[in-house]
Structure formats: structure tokens, C-alpha cells
């Protein structure tokens, strides 16, 4: 019993709320946040990325990984993140309010939606993410899930809406056409640019340098800065990271776990042959 009491004290006996979203606070200070995509979906990989000091680990449930409904899988990844004081940034495959609630109840604090194309989708998702939204009752379900530390968290209702951050991926022609309305939705956390999907949407798959793709990127960039909405994006090397920070990007993906693996070992056999 004494050991159990000691373990609980930092979180509950002292009244400290364990749901503290460091990523949201970094963005609120207008500081850049750097993160790595973990496409192994491994708690060990999340833990290592956290130990390396990154602000977030991107878990992409659109293109791979466990089912977005699998709260147990998310909980294991979250425990690894919490152990190393980093945040998960979880992308769900559609702007589904029930899916948003499921991820948040598992303990995810930072969610972003794939393929958003209208302000109405964003409003519905944000209402689902909050107990109170835009001056009215929200549509977040109230229970005692992991996000509430199974009913043990202090002032769960009072703090939860202050801790979550919900953003959108802008990656279609329709989203660009509706960008002013999307970015005007109250309490939108961020907009993340998807140039690879833009290349498909504008008829040049894989060519992110296509003039239409670049024009779409600039349209969203300028609109986000004009409305003081946090802007996120992919980076391609350190020079690009620095340039994007200088252009007021704040939420920056700097690589992936599998990308690091292939970069390290992809040419290993050739290097071995050269060394012989």
C-alpha cells in the first residue's frame, strides 16, 4: 500500500492535473514545434523520439497503423509519449465526430482531421471535441475514460476544453477554395498543408513543384497568417526547416522513423561492397 500511495501522489494526491498539453502551449507562445512521424506505430519508437527532445510524435491513422477506433492501441502509444514528456499528434482518416470523441477519450490531446473540405465539417468536429463550444454546449460525451484518468482527474470538465487542440489537413482543391471559411471557424487549432495530396488533386501526382500546387500552398499559407491560425507542414532537409520557420510555419514534421531506417541502411550493401 505505501508504494501504491507514492505512485499516485504526483498525479492525484497533490491535486496536479496530469492532462497538460505542452504542444498547445508551445504553439500559443508562437514558438516552432518539431516532430517526427512514427510509421512503425511502436511505443518504443515513440519513447525514443520523446527522449530525443522532439515536441510531438505524429501518429497517422489515415495511411496506416491500427484502426482509429482502437483505443487500446492508442493508449499504449500515449503511455510512451507521457513517459518522455512529448505529445502525440494523431491524424484520423475523416472528419468523423464520433472518431474525434473516441480518440480524445483514449487520452489524445492533439487531433487533426484528414481531407477537410468545408467549415461545417470543422465546426461539427470541434463541437464533438468540446464540452462547451463557441458559447454553447458542446457534443463531447461525459464519462470516466482514460482521458479523465478513469474518473480520478481533478476538474476534468473544467480543464479538458483548455487542453485539447484540433486542427485540419488542407489537401484538396475544395479545401483551398473554401480556405477563408475553414480558417474562420472558432477555436481551430491549426492548419496543416498537404502538398503531396495537392499534387494529386491538381493533376500532377508526385510533382509538388507544379505551379498549381505551389499556388495552392501559398494561398493557404497567406490565409493562415492573415487569420492568425497556426500553420503546419512537411519539411525536406534542414535548410527547408529554417526557411519554413522564417516564413512563420510553427508545426513542423522533420522526418519519419522508417525514413530514418531506410536512410541509414538503404545503401548498406553498396557501402559494404565499396569497402571490400
C-alpha positions in Angstrom: 0.0 0.0 0.0 2.7 2.6 0.8 4.3 2.0 -2.7 0.9 2.5 -4.4 0.3 5.7 -2.5 3.7 7.0 -3.5 3.0 6.3 -7.2 -0.4 8.1 -7.1 0.8 11.1 -5.2 2.3 13.1 -8.1 -0.9 12.9 -10.1 -3.8 12.8 -7.8 -3.0 13.3 -4.1 -1.3 16.6 -4.8 -4.2 17.9 -6.9 -1.9 18.2 -10.0 -3.9 17.8 -13.3 -1.9 15.2 -15.4 -3.5 16.4 -18.6 -1.1 19.1 -19.6 -0.8 19.8 -23.3 2.8 21.1 -23.8 2.4 21.2 -27.6 -0.6 23.6 -27.4 1.3 25.8 -25.0 4.3 25.9 -27.4 2.1 27.0 -30.3 0.3 29.6 -28.1 3.7 31.2 -27.4 4.3 31.5 -31.2 7.2 29.1 -31.0 8.0 26.4 -33.6 7.3 22.8 -32.6 9.2 20.0 -34.3 8.0 16.4 -34.6 8.7 13.0 -36.2 6.2 10.8 -37.9 6.3 7.3 -36.3 5.2 5.0 -39.1 6.2 1.9 -37.1 3.3 2.6 -34.6 5.6 1.3 -31.9 5.5 2.6 -28.3 9.3 2.0 -28.2 9.8 4.3 -31.2 7.5 6.9 -29.6 9.6 6.7 -26.4 12.9 7.2 -28.3 11.6 10.2 -30.2 10.4 11.7 -27.0 13.8 11.0 -25.3 15.4 12.9 -28.2 13.6 16.0 -27.2 11.0 16.4 -30.0 7.8 18.3 -29.3 5.5 15.7 -30.8 5.2 12.3 -32.5 2.8 12.2 -35.4 0.7 9.1 -35.5 -1.0 8.9 -38.9 -4.1 6.7 -38.8 -5.1 7.7 -42.4 -2.4 5.9 -44.3 -1.6 3.0 -41.9 -1.4 1.8 -38.3 -4.1 0.4 -36.1 -7.8 1.2 -36.6 -8.7 4.7 -35.5 -11.3 3.1 -33.3 -8.7 1.0 -31.4 -8.4 2.9 -28.1 -6.2 0.3 -26.6 -3.5 0.7 -29.3 -3.7 4.5 -28.9 -3.4 4.2 -25.1 -0.1 2.2 -25.4 1.3 4.9 -27.7 0.1 7.6 -25.3 1.8 6.0 -22.3 5.1 6.0 -24.1 4.6 9.7 -25.0 3.6 10.6 -21.5 6.7 8.9 -20.1 9.0 11.1 -22.1 7.0 14.4 -21.9 6.3 14.5 -25.6 2.8 14.8 -27.3 1.1 12.6 -29.8 -0.4 14.4 -32.8 -2.9 11.9 -34.1 -4.4 12.2 -37.6 -7.7 10.5 -38.1 -8.8 9.4 -41.6 -12.0 11.5 -41.7 -13.8 14.4 -40.0 -16.0 12.0 -38.1 -17.3 13.5 -34.8 -17.6 10.0 -33.2 -14.0 9.2 -34.2 -12.9 12.5 -32.7 -14.6 11.7 -29.4 -13.1 8.2 -29.4 -9.5 9.5 -29.8 -9.9 12.2 -27.1 -11.4 9.8 -24.6 -8.4 7.5 -25.1 -6.3 10.4 -23.9 -5.2 12.0 -27.2 -4.9 15.8 -26.8 -3.9 16.8 -30.3 -6.1 15.6 -33.2 -6.1 16.6 -36.8 -8.6 15.7 -39.5 -7.8 14.4 -43.0 -9.3 15.8 -46.2 -11.4 18.5 -44.6 -13.2 20.5 -47.3 -15.8 22.7 -45.6 -16.2 24.9 -42.5 -19.2 22.8 -41.5 -17.1 19.7 -41.1 -14.7 21.6 -38.9 -17.4 23.1 -36.7 -19.0 19.6 -36.2 -15.7 18.1 -35.2 -14.9 20.9 -32.8 -18.3 20.7 -31.2 -17.7 16.9 -30.7 -14.3 17.7 -29.2 -15.6 20.1 -26.5 -17.9 20.1 -23.6 -18.6 23.8 -24.4 -18.0 25.2 -27.8 -18.3 28.7 -29.1 -20.5 29.9 -26.3 -22.9 26.9 -26.5 -23.0 23.3 -25.1 -20.6 21.1 -27.0 -21.2 17.5 -28.1 -18.4 15.8 -26.2 -19.6 12.8 -24.2 -19.0 12.9 -20.5 -17.8 9.7 -18.8 -14.8 8.4 -16.9 -12.5 7.2 -19.7 -8.7 7.3 -19.8 -8.7 11.0 -20.6 -10.3 11.5 -17.2 -7.8 9.2 -15.6 -10.8 6.9 -15.1 -12.6 9.4 -13.0 -9.7 10.4 -10.9 -8.5 13.6 -12.7 -9.1 16.9 -10.9 -11.6 19.3 -12.6 -11.8 17.2 -15.8 -14.6 19.1 -17.3 -13.1 22.5 -16.4 -9.7 21.8 -17.9 -10.3 19.4 -20.8 -11.5 22.1 -23.3 -8.4 24.1 -22.4 -6.0 21.3 -23.2 -7.2 19.8 -26.4 -6.1 21.1 -29.8 -7.9 20.1 -33.0 -6.6 21.0 -36.5 -7.2 20.2 -40.1 -5.2 18.9 -43.1 -5.6 21.2 -46.1 -5.0 18.9 -49.1 -7.8 19.2 -51.7 -8.9 21.7 -54.3 -12.2 22.2 -52.4 -10.4 23.0 -49.2 -8.3 25.7 -50.9 -11.5 27.2 -52.5 -13.1 27.3 -49.0 -10.0 28.2 -47.0 -11.2 31.5 -45.7 -14.4 29.9 -44.2 -12.4 26.9 -42.8 -9.8 29.1 -41.1 -12.5 31.3 -39.7 -14.1 28.5 -37.6 -13.8 29.4 -33.9 -11.1 27.6 -31.8 -9.4 25.9 -34.8 -6.0 24.8 -33.5 -4.0 24.7 -36.7 -4.0 24.1 -40.5 -1.5 21.6 -41.8 -0.6 21.8 -45.5 -0.6 18.6 -47.6 1.5 19.3 -50.8 1.7 15.6 -51.8 -2.1 15.4 -51.9 -2.3 18.8 -53.6 -0.2 17.3 -56.4 -2.8 14.6 -56.9 -5.7 17.0 -56.6 -4.2 19.3 -59.2 -3.5 16.5 -61.7 0.3 16.2 -61.2 0.8 13.3 -58.8 4.2 13.4 -57.1 5.2 16.8 -58.5 5.0 19.2 -55.5 6.8 21.8 -57.6 3.9 22.1 -60.1 2.8 25.7 -60.4 -0.8 25.0 -59.4 0.4 23.1 -56.3 2.7 25.9 -55.3 0.0 28.4 -55.8 -2.3 26.4 -53.6 0.4 26.2 -50.9 0.9 29.9 -51.0 -2.8 30.6 -50.9 -3.2 28.6 -47.7 0.0 30.0 -46.2 -1.1 33.6 -46.7 -4.6 32.9 -45.5 -3.5 31.2 -42.3 -1.1 34.0 -41.4 -3.7 36.7 -42.2 -6.1 35.0 -39.7 -3.5 34.2 -37.1 -4.1 30.4 -37.5 -1.1 28.2 -36.7 0.4 26.7 -39.9 2.0 23.3 -40.1 3.8 21.5 -42.9 6.3 18.9 -44.0 10.0 19.8 -44.3 12.6 18.4 -46.6 16.1 18.9 -45.1 17.5 21.4 -42.6 17.6 24.3 -45.0 13.9 23.9 -45.6 13.2 23.7 -41.9 14.9 27.0 -41.3 13.2 28.6 -44.3 9.7 27.5 -43.1 10.3 28.7 -39.6 11.3 32.1 -41.1 8.1 32.0 -43.0 6.1 31.5 -39.8 5.3 27.8 -40.0 5.1 26.5 -36.4 4.1 22.9 -36.6 6.9 21.1 -38.5 7.3 17.5 -39.4 11.0 16.8 -39.8 11.1 13.1 -40.8 9.9 9.7 -40.0 11.1 6.6 -38.2 11.0 4.4 -41.2 12.6 7.1 -43.3 15.5 7.3 -40.8 15.8 3.5 -41.1 16.0 3.4 -44.9 18.4 6.4 -44.9 20.7 4.6 -42.5 20.6 1.1 -44.1 19.3 1.6 -47.6 22.7 1.7 -49.2 24.4 -0.6 -46.7 25.2 -3.4 -49.1 26.7 -1.0 -51.6 28.9 0.6 -48.9 30.0 -2.8 -47.8 30.9 -3.8 -51.4 32.9 -0.5 -51.8 34.7 -1.1 -48.5 35.9 -4.6 -49.6 
